[in-house]
């Protein structure tokens, strides 16, 4: 498995990230500890090094499982966790991205993970009520204290990420080096604002739900699909069903599984995109890792992109349509971009 640097840093992360949202049996279907042990071993044997978890996954069980599984392996892996989601729904200060919750949540995660630091701490979701200045300064303090080495953010608008990193640059704070966002053939919204922002700022993109909550695994291409996907996704729409069938055709054509086709397409969009692979069994992980074996033909990738295309909307389409108005004859010159 290849490795790339995490944003503008020297940290190397694997091209496929192991997600642990399924680690634990609390709150629904998940994986017991011994199956998680096999999943982790299979991932490491494939050359993977980068693990993603969160303070709230399975009520904290995911972090506790990793605390059980990582002794002797801790220095081999790049370990990331997230904070923001409430630790106690009855406590108004137990959630959000405030300095207070960051400190309490991080200390809780370190105890569960049985480690003195996390390699990456992600803000799990934008907290509209906490000034971004407070969050960025608190994150920088955690970095300076040695409890966190690098920081990223998940599920936030492009403008807040850009503002946060501008503040970090001006004030010599630790910037966000990566974003976590949903990205799949069925969910391409990030191409409007977040993906261009990440490219411009040289940020890593950790793509969660690259199989669209199970819709792109092939189960929904059959004549008798399940009633719901793994994450409670409703039945596919007409557009989604057309894309699901296109993935199934590409899988049959290339000798891969639909899941491998869907993952390969996501990974092909940019070297900065790292799919997060979740699995409840080692067999599921093994199938997913198969997307790394060989790239899809460009013609197949292009066809899937056309089948799943979205409207970029304003302002992207307006700006593109008016290049001649802005630049005149120079609009047709190959002058490059920056």
C-alpha positions, -999 to +999 in steps of 0.1 A: +000+000+000+013+034-009+017+063+015+013+100+011+020+130+033-008+143+054-015+178+040+016+200+042+033+179+068+059+152+070+034+126+084+029+097+060-006+081+059-017+051+039-037+056+008-066+036+024-076+044+059-092+019+083-124+032+098-136+018+131-172+030+133-181-008+133-158-016+162-181-027+190-216-041+192-233-013+211-261+005+193-267-019+165-249-043+142-211-041+148-181-063+152-170-081+184-135-076+197-120-108+182-133-099+147-119-064+151-085-080+160-087-099+127-097-068+108-069-048+122-043-076+115-055-079+079-053-042+073-018-040+088-007-071+067-019-053+036+005-024+044-020+000+060-009+022+088-037+048+094-066+042+117-096+065+122-119+065+152-140+089+172-150+096+208-186+086+202-182+055+179-203+027+195-206+048+227-168+049+231-164+011+225-144+017+193-117+036+212-117+011+240-113-018+215-083+000+200-069+005+234-071-033+238-057-040+203-029-015+199-004-024+227+028-033+209+015-018+177+010+019+187+042+032+172+035+014+139+002+031+133-010+066+126-039+070+151-066+096+146-097+103+167-124+130+167-141+151+193-172+174+193-201+150+197-215+151+232-201+129+260-232+134+281-265+146+265-276+160+299-246+183+302-247+215+279-209+217+280-202+181+272-205+187+234-193+211+208-159+224+198-152+246+228-119+246+247-136+230+276-150+201+256-119+196+236-098+191+267-122+168+284-130+148+253-093+144+244-083+133+279-111+107+278-100+095+244-064+091+255-075+070+285-096+048+263-069+044+237-042+038+263-018+062+247-002+096+256-010+112+222-030+109+191-013+115+157-044+133+143-072+150+162-102+158+140-130+183+148-159+160+142-184+186+130-185+224+128-199+239+159-217+271+149-218+284+184-181+283+193-159+310+176-135+293+153-107+313+170-113+295+202-113+261+186-081+268+166-062+282+197-073+252+218-062+228+192-028+245+189-025+243+227-031+206+225-004+203+199+021+223+219+013+201+249+023+170+229-011+153+232-019+159+196+005+160+166-017+172+137-052+185+133-080+182+108-117+189+105-147+169+094-181+179+081-177+217+078-183+243+051-154+254+029-156+290+041-151+281+078-121+258+070-105+285+049-111+311+076-097+288+102-065+281+083-060+318+075-062+326+112-037+297+119-013+311+093-015+347+107-012+336+143+013+307+140-012+281+151-015+246+139-036+246+107-061+220+095-041+196+073-070+175+062-108+173+059-131+144+063-161+145+040-186+121+024-176+113-011-189+086-034-204+081-069-237+089-052-225+119-031-204+143-051-214+175-034-178+182-022-168+189-058-186+223-057-166+240-029-147+216-005-126+197-030-114+228-049-106+243-015-087+213-003-067+211-036-058+248-033-047+245+003-029+211-003-051+194+023-057+156+025-092+144+019-104+115+040-135+102+022-161+087+045-189+065+033-172+059-001-197+030-006-226+053+002-237+035+033-237+001+015-256+012-016-226+006-039-217-028-026-237-046-052-266-056-030-288-030-045-281-040-081-300-073-076-337-079-083-343-083-045-323-056-028-324-052+011-349-029+026-323-005+039-285+001+037-261-004+066-264+032+079-301+034+076-300+049+041-335+049+025-342+030-007-323+043-037-338+071-058-342+066-096-309+085-102-291+065-075-304+032-090-291+042-124-256+048-109-258+015-090-265-003-122-237+015-140-213+004-112-225-032-116-219-031-153-184-018-148-177-045-123-188-072-147-168-057-175-135-054-154-138-085-133-140-066-101-167-064-074-191-034-074-175-022-041-140-023-056-152-003-086-168+023-064-137+026-042-114+028-072-134+056-087-133+077-055-095+071-051-089+081-087-104+116-083-073+130-067-041+118-051-052+137-020-083+115-016-080+086+009-110+064+012-120+054+047-128+016+047-152+004+073-160-033+078-179-056+101-159-087+090-125-094+078-139-107+045-156-073+039-123-055+045-104-080+022-129-073-006-126-036-002-088-036-002-090-054-035-095-020-052-058-013-047-047-043-069-050-024-102-065+008-115-097+009-135-093+018-172-097+055-178-126+049-201-145+032-173-137+060-148-149+086-173-181+067-180-189+065-143-181+102-138-205+110-166-232+087-152-230+103-118-223+139-128-238+167-107-246+203-114-219+225-099-243+254-097-235+290-089-209+305-089-188+278-106-209+274-137-215+312-140-178+319-138-169+292-163-196+304-188-184+340-187-146+336-192-148+352-227-167+382-212-139+386-186-108+379-207-119+383-243-097+364-267-073+355-239-100+332-224-090+306-250-053+307-243-037+279-223-022+301-196-027+276-167-042+282-133-029+285-098 
